């Protein structure tokens, strides 16, 4: 009796590790597609951290913009550090309708040092066919800062040359549409996997009848619209995308070196390994002093920056990890090292090279 109870408990744990998701959460239909748009614009309102006069295209853009407002200024007279040239990008779903608002990504193009506090001016966004579908404008959120002093000191957090304008984009034109033809459509998995693709086909056939769907490869499942659903395709698509499917994906660890973010999937494992990690911290500080010439000498007063480096080496204790079979144990093992997210990224890369990390490493 005791043995059967243990088996029952074990089955509960296994069933909790099986993940079921709707088709709409793991895949998209061939009638759904994403259109990437891009544009060139200007960011104003920077506190002296914009492009310098050496960035000629920024100066040219400023004079061209002012000319549209009836103000003519020679390009050689433009000396502003409050403006930066940027590229604006976004991804749009074809279901978006004119008037829909979306986020846009703003990235510096010249030699600006920070986009903190800037505002993106009205920027047209066009697709690969050259047609303008949307406009973008608004204040930029960068989630960090980068301050420099004239003596050379610098304090920075995260990346200050790329930001986001929340709901700053507005769709102006309908995107190209892909409709269902010949009563057939395809389901494309966002993360191709043979097991998940087969599970999608099985779920569709169970719901709408055999031979309704067939798995073509790890990424595509072809579906025929049933005869009794052909007069109401939208209702059929709604039922189709809401079907629950058992998913099975490759274990991955996502590393974002820009922000120091580390995300590990549930199936990530680490084999027994010993880790020794230590980092060298170098800080350079300026101590300016004034050099005063002697009386009746022909010398002049000068200010000299005396830059002194400071070096600090972290402790390099060796820690043995007796393996980790799930994400909780991986997190506990890495926390035992007491290192920063930046160091964890380096450790994951070393574990992958050593063959101790059982997961795909994705570096953003």
C-alpha positions as CSV (number, residue, x, y, z in Angstrom):
1,X,0.0,0.0,0.0
2,X,2.9,2.3,0.9
3,X,4.6,1.5,-2.4
4,X,1.5,2.4,-4.5
5,X,1.2,5.7,-2.7
6,X,4.8,6.6,-3.5
7,X,4.2,5.8,-7.2
8,X,1.0,7.9,-7.2
9,X,2.9,10.8,-5.8
10,X,5.6,10.4,-8.4
11,X,3.0,10.4,-11.2
12,X,1.7,13.7,-9.9
13,X,5.1,15.3,-10.0
14,X,5.7,14.0,-13.6
15,X,2.3,15.3,-14.7
16,X,3.0,18.7,-13.3
17,X,6.1,18.9,-15.4
18,X,4.1,18.4,-18.6
19,X,3.2,21.8,-20.1
20,X,0.1,22.4,-22.1
21,X,-0.3,25.6,-24.1
22,X,-2.8,26.9,-26.7
23,X,-1.8,26.9,-30.3
24,X,-2.1,30.7,-30.4
25,X,0.6,30.9,-27.7
26,X,3.2,28.7,-29.5
27,X,2.5,29.2,-33.2
28,X,1.0,31.5,-35.8
29,X,-1.2,30.8,-38.8
30,X,0.0,31.5,-42.3
31,X,-2.6,34.3,-42.4
32,X,-0.7,35.8,-39.5
33,X,2.6,37.4,-40.2
34,X,4.8,40.2,-38.9
35,X,5.9,43.2,-40.9
36,X,9.1,44.8,-39.8
37,X,9.3,48.6,-40.4
38,X,12.3,51.0,-40.1
39,X,12.8,54.7,-40.2
40,X,15.4,57.4,-39.7
41,X,14.7,60.2,-37.3
42,X,16.1,62.8,-34.9
43,X,16.0,62.9,-31.1
44,X,16.0,66.3,-29.4
45,X,16.1,67.6,-25.9
46,X,19.4,65.9,-24.9
47,X,21.5,67.5,-22.2
48,X,24.6,67.9,-24.3
49,X,24.9,64.2,-25.0
50,X,23.9,64.3,-28.6
51,X,26.0,64.0,-31.8
52,X,29.0,66.3,-32.3
53,X,29.6,68.4,-35.4
54,X,31.7,65.6,-36.8
55,X,28.5,63.6,-37.5
56,X,27.7,65.3,-40.8
57,X,24.4,63.5,-41.5
58,X,23.0,64.8,-38.2
59,X,23.9,68.4,-39.1
60,X,22.4,67.9,-42.6
61,X,19.2,66.5,-41.1
62,X,18.9,69.4,-38.7
63,X,19.3,72.0,-41.5
64,X,16.8,70.0,-43.7
65,X,14.2,69.9,-40.9
66,X,14.6,73.6,-40.1
67,X,14.2,74.4,-43.8
68,X,10.8,72.6,-43.8
69,X,9.8,75.1,-41.1
70,X,11.0,78.0,-43.2
71,X,14.2,78.6,-41.3
72,X,17.4,78.6,-43.4
73,X,20.6,77.9,-41.5
74,X,24.0,77.1,-43.1
75,X,25.1,73.6,-42.1
76,X,28.5,75.0,-41.0
77,X,26.8,77.1,-38.4
78,X,25.0,74.2,-36.7
79,X,26.7,73.5,-33.3
80,X,24.3,71.6,-31.1
81,X,24.9,68.6,-28.9
82,X,21.2,68.4,-27.9
83,X,20.2,66.4,-31.0
84,X,21.1,62.9,-32.1
85,X,20.4,60.9,-35.3
86,X,18.7,57.6,-34.6
87,X,17.2,54.6,-36.4
88,X,13.7,53.6,-35.4
89,X,12.5,50.0,-35.7
90,X,9.3,48.1,-34.9
91,X,7.5,44.8,-35.7
92,X,3.9,45.0,-36.7
93,X,1.2,42.3,-36.8
94,X,-0.9,42.2,-39.9
95,X,-4.0,42.3,-37.8
96,X,-3.2,45.8,-36.6
97,X,-5.6,48.4,-38.0
98,X,-5.0,52.1,-38.7
99,X,-4.9,54.0,-35.4
100,X,-3.3,51.1,-33.5
101,X,-0.5,52.2,-31.2
102,X,2.7,50.2,-30.6
103,X,6.2,50.5,-29.1
104,X,9.2,51.4,-31.2
105,X,12.9,50.9,-30.5
106,X,15.2,53.9,-30.9
107,X,19.0,53.4,-31.5
108,X,21.7,56.0,-31.8
109,X,23.4,56.3,-35.2
110,X,26.1,58.9,-34.6
111,X,28.6,59.6,-31.8
112,X,26.0,60.6,-29.1
113,X,26.9,59.4,-25.6
114,X,23.3,59.1,-24.2
115,X,19.7,59.3,-25.3
116,X,18.5,60.0,-21.7
117,X,15.7,62.6,-21.6
118,X,15.4,62.8,-25.4
119,X,12.2,63.0,-27.4
120,X,11.9,61.4,-30.8
121,X,10.5,63.7,-33.5
122,X,7.9,62.5,-35.9
123,X,9.5,59.7,-37.9
124,X,7.9,57.8,-40.9
125,X,8.3,54.0,-40.7
126,X,8.4,52.1,-43.9
127,X,8.5,48.4,-44.8
128,X,10.8,46.6,-47.2
129,X,8.7,47.6,-50.2
130,X,9.3,51.3,-49.3
131,X,5.8,52.1,-48.4
132,X,5.2,54.1,-45.3
133,X,2.8,52.3,-42.9
134,X,3.2,54.1,-39.6
135,X,4.6,57.2,-37.8
136,X,6.5,57.3,-34.5
137,X,7.0,60.1,-32.0
138,X,7.4,60.6,-28.3
139,X,9.7,60.6,-25.2
140,X,12.3,57.9,-25.0
141,X,12.7,55.5,-22.0
142,X,16.2,54.0,-21.8
143,X,16.2,52.3,-18.4
144,X,19.7,53.5,-17.5
145,X,22.1,56.5,-17.5
146,X,25.6,57.5,-18.6
147,X,27.2,60.6,-17.0
148,X,30.6,61.8,-17.8
149,X,32.6,64.7,-16.2
150,X,35.1,67.0,-17.9
151,X,37.8,65.5,-15.7
152,X,37.2,62.0,-17.2
153,X,35.1,60.3,-14.5
154,X,32.1,58.3,-15.7
155,X,29.1,56.7,-14.0
156,X,26.9,54.4,-16.2
157,X,24.1,51.9,-15.9
158,X,22.8,49.6,-18.7
159,X,23.0,50.8,-22.3
160,X,22.2,54.5,-22.8
161,X,22.3,54.6,-26.6
162,X,19.2,52.5,-27.2
163,X,15.7,53.1,-25.8
164,X,12.0,52.5,-26.3
165,X,9.1,54.8,-27.0
166,X,6.1,53.2,-25.3
167,X,3.1,53.4,-27.6
168,X,5.0,55.9,-29.6
169,X,4.1,54.4,-33.0
170,X,0.8,54.8,-34.7
171,X,-0.3,52.7,-37.7
172,X,-1.5,54.8,-40.6
173,X,-2.1,52.3,-43.4
174,X,-3.4,48.7,-43.5
175,X,-0.6,46.1,-43.8
176,X,-0.6,43.5,-46.6
177,X,-3.1,40.7,-45.8
178,X,-2.7,36.9,-46.4
179,X,-6.1,35.2,-46.5
180,X,-7.0,31.5,-46.4
181,X,-7.0,30.1,-50.0
182,X,-8.4,26.7,-51.2
183,X,-9.6,26.1,-47.7
184,X,-6.1,25.2,-46.6
185,X,-3.8,26.9,-44.2
186,X,-0.6,26.3,-42.3
187,X,0.4,26.5,-38.6
188,X,4.0,27.6,-38.1
189,X,5.6,26.9,-34.8
190,X,7.4,29.9,-33.3
191,X,10.0,27.5,-31.9
192,X,10.4,24.5,-34.3
193,X,10.3,21.1,-32.6
194,X,9.3,17.8,-34.1
195,X,7.5,16.5,-31.0
196,X,5.4,19.7,-30.6
197,X,4.6,19.7,-34.3
198,X,3.3,16.2,-34.2
199,X,1.3,17.0,-31.0
200,X,-0.3,19.9,-32.8
201,X,-1.4,17.7,-35.7
202,X,-2.8,15.1,-33.2
203,X,-4.8,17.8,-31.3
204,X,-6.3,19.2,-34.5
205,X,-7.3,15.7,-35.8
206,X,-8.8,14.8,-32.4
207,X,-11.0,17.9,-32.5
208,X,-12.0,18.2,-36.1
209,X,-11.6,14.6,-37.5
210,X,-8.8,12.5,-38.9
211,X,-6.7,13.8,-41.8
212,X,-7.6,17.4,-41.0
213,X,-4.0,18.1,-40.2
214,X,-0.6,16.7,-41.0
215,X,2.8,17.6,-39.6
216,X,5.1,18.5,-42.5
217,X,8.2,19.2,-40.5
218,X,9.4,20.6,-37.2
219,X,7.9,24.0,-38.0
220,X,4.8,23.5,-40.1
221,X,1.5,21.7,-39.7
222,X,-0.9,21.9,-42.7
223,X,-4.6,22.0,-42.0
224,X,-7.6,21.6,-44.2
225,X,-10.7,23.5,-43.3
226,X,-13.5,20.9,-42.6
227,X,-16.4,21.0,-45.0
228,X,-18.9,22.0,-42.3
229,X,-16.7,24.9,-41.3
230,X,-16.0,26.4,-44.7
231,X,-18.9,28.8,-44.5
232,X,-17.5,30.3,-41.2
233,X,-13.7,30.2,-41.5
234,X,-13.2,32.8,-38.8
235,X,-15.1,30.7,-36.2
236,X,-13.0,27.7,-37.3
237,X,-9.7,29.6,-36.9
238,X,-10.9,30.8,-33.4
239,X,-11.5,27.2,-32.3
240,X,-8.2,26.1,-33.9
241,X,-5.9,28.6,-32.2
242,X,-7.5,27.8,-28.8
243,X,-6.8,24.1,-28.9
244,X,-4.5,23.0,-26.0
245,X,-1.3,21.2,-27.1
246,X,1.4,19.5,-25.1
247,X,4.7,21.2,-25.8
248,X,8.3,20.0,-25.7
249,X,11.1,22.4,-26.3
250,X,14.9,22.3,-26.3
251,X,16.4,23.5,-23.1
252,X,17.9,27.0,-23.5
253,X,19.7,29.6,-21.5
254,X,19.2,33.2,-22.7
255,X,22.0,35.6,-21.9
256,X,21.6,39.4,-22.5
257,X,25.1,40.9,-22.1
258,X,23.8,44.4,-22.6
259,X,21.5,44.3,-19.5
260,X,23.1,41.4,-17.6
261,X,19.8,39.4,-17.7
262,X,20.0,35.6,-17.5
263,X,16.9,33.4,-18.2
264,X,17.1,29.6,-18.0
265,X,14.4,27.2,-19.0
266,X,13.0,24.4,-16.8
267,X,14.9,21.6,-18.6
268,X,18.3,23.2,-18.1
269,X,20.8,20.8,-16.4
270,X,24.4,21.1,-15.2
271,X,26.7,18.1,-14.9
272,X,29.0,17.8,-11.8
273,X,31.7,20.4,-12.2
274,X,34.1,22.6,-10.1
275,X,34.1,26.3,-10.7
276,X,36.8,28.8,-9.8
277,X,35.9,32.4,-10.7
278,X,37.6,35.6,-9.9
279,X,37.5,39.0,-11.6
280,X,39.9,42.0,-11.7
281,X,38.3,45.4,-11.0
282,X,40.2,48.4,-12.4
283,X,39.2,51.9,-11.4
284,X,41.0,55.0,-12.7
285,X,40.4,58.2,-10.8
286,X,41.6,61.7,-11.8
287,X,43.2,64.0,-9.2
288,X,43.6,67.4,-10.9
289,X,46.1,69.8,-9.4
290,X,47.3,73.3,-10.3
291,X,50.9,73.9,-11.3
292,X,51.8,77.5,-10.3
293,X,55.1,78.9,-11.7
294,X,57.6,80.7,-9.5
295,X,57.6,84.5,-9.1
296,X,59.3,86.5,-11.9
297,X,59.4,83.4,-14.1
298,X,58.0,83.3,-17.6
299,X,55.8,80.2,-16.9
300,X,52.1,80.1,-16.9
301,X,49.6,78.4,-14.5
302,X,48.5,75.0,-15.7
303,X,46.0,72.4,-14.6
304,X,47.2,68.8,-14.7
305,X,45.0,65.7,-14.4
306,X,46.8,63.1,-12.4
307,X,45.2,59.8,-13.4
308,X,45.8,57.0,-10.8
309,X,44.7,53.4,-11.4
310,X,43.3,51.3,-8.6
311,X,43.2,47.5,-9.0
312,X,41.2,45.1,-6.8
313,X,41.1,41.3,-7.4
314,X,38.1,39.3,-6.2
315,X,38.5,36.2,-4.2
316,X,38.9,33.0,-6.2
317,X,37.4,30.2,-4.1
318,X,36.8,26.9,-5.9
319,X,33.2,25.6,-5.5
320,X,32.2,22.1,-6.5
321,X,28.7,21.7,-8.0
322,X,27.3,18.1,-7.7
323,X,25.1,18.5,-10.7
324,X,21.7,20.3,-11.1
325,X,18.8,18.7,-12.8
326,X,16.3,21.5,-12.9
327,X,16.2,25.3,-13.0
328,X,15.7,25.6,-9.2
329,X,18.9,23.6,-8.6
330,X,20.8,25.6,-11.3
331,X,19.8,28.9,-9.6
332,X,20.8,27.6,-6.2
333,X,24.2,26.4,-7.5
334,X,24.9,29.7,-9.2
335,X,23.8,31.7,-6.1
336,X,26.3,29.7,-4.1
337,X,29.1,31.4,-6.2
338,X,27.9,34.8,-5.0
339,X,28.8,36.5,-8.3
340,X,27.1,39.3,-10.3
341,X,24.9,38.7,-13.3
342,X,27.8,39.7,-15.6
343,X,30.0,37.0,-14.0
344,X,27.2,34.4,-14.4
345,X,27.1,35.1,-18.1
346,X,30.9,34.3,-18.3
347,X,30.4,31.2,-16.1
348,X,27.6,29.9,-18.4
349,X,29.8,30.3,-21.4
350,X,32.6,28.5,-19.7
351,X,30.2,25.7,-18.6
352,X,29.1,25.3,-22.2
353,X,32.7,25.1,-23.5
354,X,33.4,22.5,-20.9
355,X,30.4,20.4,-21.9
356,X,28.9,20.6,-18.4
357,X,25.8,22.7,-19.5
358,X,23.0,20.6,-21.0
359,X,21.2,23.3,-22.8
360,X,21.4,25.6,-25.8
361,X,23.2,28.9,-25.1
362,X,21.6,31.9,-26.7
363,X,23.5,35.2,-26.4
364,X,21.6,38.4,-27.2
